[in-house]
Amino acid sequence: LMTTEKGSSASLGRPLVAGVERFAFKGVASNMVNYLTGVVGMSTAAAAQSVSAWVGITSMLPLVSAVLADSYWDRYSTVTASSLLYVAGLAGLASWAMLHKWLPWATLFLPLYLISIGQGAYNPSLQAFGADQLDIGDEDEDGGGGGTAEEKGKVKSAFFQWWYFGICCGSLLGNTTMSYVQDTVGWGIGFAVPCAAMALSVAAFLCCTPLYKKISQPRSADRPCSESILRALKSLLASVSAGKIRLSSRHDGQDDGDGKNNASELELQEKPLKLAKLTDPKEANRPGVAKIILRLLPIWTVLLMFAVIFQQPMTFFTKQGTLMDHRVAGGAFVIPPATLQSTITVSIIILMPLYDRVIMPLIGAVTRNSKGITVLQRIGVGMVFSVVAMVVAAVVESRRRHEAAGQMSIAWLLPQYVLLGVSDVFAVVGMQEFFYSQVPDAMRTIGIGLYLSVFGVGSLVGTLLIAAIEVATAGGAGKGHGWFSDDPREERLDNYYWFLVLLSSVSFVIFTQLCRCYN
């Protein structure tokens, strides 16, 4: 149980609340393409584009909401308000499903994007707020502090691990149970159940309000929100053009020229992104906020290739499975290709407690690190496993192409799914902890927003990569057979997988070099 001697017990149920949110979202998103084609009457291509746009925008919104949560609101208020929007969107979707015969189809996107806005603010704020509850001894009355930095790091590392465990359990339930309910019972009930689950989790969160440690963040009303954001961007651009911002090295944490550490200065600012007037020389020349954000961008950028691989099970792994024999155990069972995606989640659910209780203590005994390995090392291990997963996928696909059509068992795909599950345990949890820990307390929601945006931008990068490869391999007019040909005898997914191996390997090498610049 993630509790401390002097409080923080309110974080006990936070991974459970996050799991319920994932159950609600996956219960809606996993079958949305079928709903748009079967009920609304959209074409498959239009439905896929609509869902991709919806999921992509949902993944990018945390960056905007995180700035607002850290600079103008507070995390508790953001969680409360966004959760109500979230429930309202889910309720609107369930109502639309029951009344769709009398409503224009375009109105369906109103509740969908209300869900996007609610989730975009809810997820990063809830995770940052939950981690805040685990600060050991930060508010002791005697001021002495009740926990060392090592203890704090160990507890928060466990929090991020169990957080991811919770959302994986919720995702698994949402993907499996709700798809069945929607297909057999009805769409109205199928959308109402996630709404009810989310409403109950919000009620539970609000009931525990007296137990929370809330960080006071007084609001400022001296200028409109939009004006302050524009001023912040202008200040950032002015600092960059003047050459006054540089990426920090491992030595920058000691001194920044005036004997002060920028991160330490920002710890004293409750609203660090609410900049003073640009005419103030002292504020205009301070690079603190911009420097801290910019120093994370190199790591953020090299992780995009990991995010591209993260998307493969939902796309080409599934297509790969459709070209194989779905029968296993002598034909006793037939496995739909899409259900293999659950293998990743099951792998995470099994490995996460094993890593926390067995693997991490064993490694820690050797490295003398309470967390076993550092956060960046953990991300690096996850990147390596993702590359190995793509190597296995390429080898399996090469063999499948030389087998007779539909003769190779779909069970051959299990290793690549399991390897991606192992990769997630290391890399995804490490990314959460890294972006959270590399920003000051007043910017923690922004840190979580940066982590979430990796997957949104990574999805876009993957889409652009596929489009570029299709043009390059199928010819400018698109009349030839490219790597992604619909003809199973002509497609070359193995070449695409090897290309991802190359790009990911280059990203990993760059990542190892960048790690030298971070403590």
Helices and strands as residue ranges (DSSP letters): G 9-13, H 14-29, H 32-35, I 36-40, H 44-71, H 75-99, G 100-102, G 105-108, H 109-132, H 149-173, I 174-178, H 179-184, H 187-207, G 209-211, H 225-241, H 262-267, H 281-284, H 288-294, H 297-302, H 304-310, G 312-314, H 316-322, E 327-328, E 333-334, G 337-340, H 341-354, I 355-359, H 360-367, H 375-402, G 410-413, H 414-437, G 441-443, H 444-474, H 493-514, G 515-517
